């Protein structure tokens, strides 16, 4: 079972569990209020998180969603607190409320292409038996950016978009220099071929670079990124986007130029990232 990790006096998180696609969950505590980030992928996941928070005498006052995907919202029914999200996230949550999550319904959506096997399989593993999934409607929305004063700590919440989910939002804590990214740096998994697009990534990075970040969290990474690791990730995305555009989607030329820039052979992540950009360029 995943155990709560304390990063600072004000910030704690629960690591991910890859087997059933449980993402990182986090909490930021001010002198007056605590903000919870994401609800988890099931009632069990949410209960585990709330129990461990309770052991540290931490009680959530608000919850913010990074985006609408199932693994971030299926625990909402256990979160007895106001829910905040981007307007686009609210729209997708309302659509999800109308869906059945039984095996037959999941399988049908996979066949028609509105769901992917990866997510359907993870849902079946997280919910092997009864699947009575209730998704409450979020209480508050924002259209671009908002801030919350928790008492001595301010949290900035901004919609940044990206390819993984167009409604993606980030949470930044200036006093801690912590940036919670959710899934925004990941590729579009719902495309026929997983992909990044130059325009969406470029626009997203322009928003992310305004935040002075020492620690960055991706929702499915075992460890948070240091400043240097985060900067390297953004550079990989930015350079891949620029080279894809410059060489008009020619995989060989993009890879050759990237290798020359780095003065070494490309690693697996770099090769995969370039291919995702090529996939997006060719769509």
Secondary structure as UniProt FT lines:
FT   STRAND          4..6
FT   STRAND          11..14
FT   HELIX           18..20
FT   STRAND          25..29
FT   STRAND          34..37
FT   HELIX           43..55
FT   TURN            56..57
FT   STRAND          62..64
FT   HELIX           70..73
FT   TURN            74..75
FT   HELIX           76..78
FT   STRAND          82..86
FT   HELIX           87..96
FT   TURN            97..98
FT   HELIX           103..112
FT   HELIX           117..126
FT   STRAND          140..142
FT   STRAND          145..149
FT   STRAND          154..159
FT   TURN            166..167
FT   STRAND          169..173
FT   TURN            174..177
FT   STRAND          178..182
FT   TURN            183..185
FT   HELIX           198..208
FT   TURN            209..210
FT   STRAND          215..218
FT   TURN            219..220
FT   STRAND          225..226
FT   HELIX           227..246
FT   TURN            247..249
FT   HELIX           251..262
FT   HELIX           268..282
//
